[in-house]
Amino acid sequence: MEELVGQCTKCDKKIYCENGFLNGMYENGKLYCERCYENLKEKDK
């Protein structure tokens, strides 16, 4: 089962909940796809 949760804050990619698992990251009230979240964390280092 797949349900649309929202869009990535950075690139507008659609984020889904698939079988109970979010295929992105939610942090500080913002939703990110996995790629944008990884890039964000790399910049923080």
C-alpha positions as CSV (number, residue, x, y, z in Angstrom):
1,M,0.0,0.0,0.0
2,E,1.3,3.5,-0.9
3,E,-0.1,6.8,0.4
4,L,1.1,10.3,-0.6
5,V,2.4,12.2,2.4
6,G,3.7,15.4,0.8
7,Q,6.5,16.9,-1.2
8,C,10.2,17.4,-0.5
9,T,10.9,20.9,0.8
10,K,13.9,21.2,-1.4
11,C,13.1,19.5,-4.8
12,D,9.3,19.0,-4.7
13,K,9.7,15.2,-5.2
14,K,6.6,13.4,-3.9
15,I,7.1,11.6,-0.6
16,Y,5.1,8.4,0.1
17,C,4.3,6.2,3.1
18,E,4.8,2.7,1.8
19,N,3.5,-0.2,3.9
20,G,3.9,1.9,7.1
21,F,7.4,3.3,6.3
22,L,8.1,6.9,5.2
23,N,10.3,7.0,2.1
24,G,11.8,10.3,3.1
25,M,12.8,12.2,6.3
26,Y,10.9,14.5,8.5
27,E,12.9,17.0,10.6
28,N,12.1,20.3,12.2
29,G,8.7,20.4,10.7
30,K,10.0,19.9,7.1
31,L,9.7,16.9,4.8
32,Y,12.7,15.9,2.7
33,C,13.4,13.1,0.1
34,E,16.3,10.9,1.0
35,R,18.7,12.5,-1.4
36,C,18.0,16.1,-0.3
37,Y,18.2,15.0,3.4
38,E,21.6,13.4,2.8
39,N,22.9,16.6,1.1
40,L,21.6,18.7,3.9
41,K,23.4,16.6,6.5
42,E,26.6,16.7,4.5
43,K,26.5,20.5,4.5
44,D,26.1,20.4,8.3
45,K,29.4,18.6,8.8
